[in-house]
Amino acid sequence: MADNENTTESAPEKDKTAKIDHRLLEDVLDAIRPSFQADGGDIELIGVDDETGVVTIEMTGACAACMFASTDISEGIDTIIKEHVPGVTAVRPVMY
């Protein structure tokens, strides 16, 4: 019976990690993309870590050199994506 208890306890742990719907993520990015394109820039999805929920994006064009890019990510894009895409825990800029 002790073995069953251990199995039961570990099952919910597996469910804690929500698989991110990549199509929904792309749809949300497509919805916010025009506001960046209007300023001569864009956002590109670089990667998704389904285990941690971290989404990596890259600001391109005029947005890449903009001094507000980090604010756009932390206060805008991050908030919108986490609100609309279950399982996303953070949105981070790509680091080269």
C-alpha positions as CSV (number, residue, x, y, z in Angstrom):
1,M,0.0,0.0,0.0
2,A,2.9,2.3,0.7
3,D,4.0,1.9,-3.0
4,N,0.5,3.1,-4.1
5,E,0.8,6.2,-1.9
6,N,4.1,7.2,-3.5
7,T,2.6,6.7,-7.0
8,T,-0.4,8.8,-6.1
9,E,1.8,11.6,-4.7
10,S,4.0,11.8,-7.8
11,A,1.1,11.9,-10.3
12,P,0.0,15.4,-9.4
13,E,3.6,16.6,-9.7
14,K,3.6,15.6,-13.3
15,D,0.4,17.6,-13.9
16,K,1.9,20.8,-12.4
17,T,3.8,21.4,-15.7
18,A,1.2,22.6,-18.2
19,K,2.1,21.9,-21.8
20,I,2.2,25.1,-23.7
21,D,-0.1,25.4,-26.7
22,H,2.5,26.6,-29.3
23,R,-0.2,27.4,-31.9
24,L,-2.0,29.6,-29.3
25,L,1.3,31.3,-28.5
26,E,1.9,32.0,-32.2
27,D,-1.7,33.4,-32.5
28,V,-1.1,35.8,-29.5
29,L,2.2,36.9,-31.0
30,D,0.5,37.5,-34.3
31,A,-2.2,39.6,-32.6
32,I,0.3,41.9,-30.9
33,R,2.9,42.0,-33.8
34,P,1.2,44.8,-35.8
35,S,1.9,47.4,-33.1
36,F,5.6,46.6,-33.3
37,Q,5.6,46.5,-37.1
38,A,4.0,49.9,-37.2
39,D,7.2,51.3,-35.5
40,G,9.5,49.5,-38.0
41,G,10.2,46.5,-35.8
42,D,8.9,43.0,-35.1
43,I,9.0,40.2,-32.5
44,E,10.2,36.7,-33.3
45,L,9.6,33.6,-31.3
46,I,12.9,31.9,-30.6
47,G,12.0,29.1,-28.3
48,V,9.7,27.7,-25.7
49,D,10.8,25.6,-22.7
50,D,7.7,23.5,-22.0
51,E,9.2,22.3,-18.7
52,T,9.8,25.7,-17.2
53,G,7.2,27.7,-19.2
54,V,9.7,30.3,-20.3
55,V,9.2,31.8,-23.8
56,T,12.2,33.3,-25.5
57,I,11.6,36.1,-28.1
58,E,13.8,38.4,-30.1
59,M,13.0,42.0,-30.9
60,T,14.0,42.8,-34.5
61,G,14.2,45.8,-36.8
62,A,13.8,49.2,-35.0
63,C,12.6,47.4,-31.9
64,A,16.0,45.7,-31.4
65,A,17.8,49.1,-30.9
66,C,14.9,50.7,-29.0
67,M,15.7,51.7,-25.4
68,F,12.2,50.7,-24.4
69,A,12.6,47.1,-25.7
70,S,13.2,45.5,-22.2
71,T,10.2,47.4,-20.8
72,D,8.0,46.3,-23.8
73,I,9.0,42.7,-23.0
74,S,8.6,42.8,-19.2
75,E,5.5,45.0,-18.9
76,G,3.8,44.4,-22.2
77,I,4.5,41.2,-24.0
78,D,5.1,39.1,-20.9
79,T,1.8,40.2,-19.3
80,I,-0.2,39.6,-22.5
81,I,1.3,36.2,-23.2
82,K,1.0,35.0,-19.6
83,E,-2.6,36.2,-19.6
84,H,-3.6,34.4,-22.8
85,V,-1.4,31.3,-23.0
86,P,-1.7,28.8,-20.1
87,G,1.6,27.4,-18.9
88,V,3.7,30.4,-19.8
89,T,5.6,31.6,-16.7
90,A,7.9,34.2,-18.2
91,V,8.9,35.9,-21.5
92,R,12.6,36.6,-21.9
93,P,14.7,38.3,-24.6
94,V,17.1,36.1,-26.5
95,M,20.7,36.3,-25.2
96,Y,23.5,35.8,-27.7
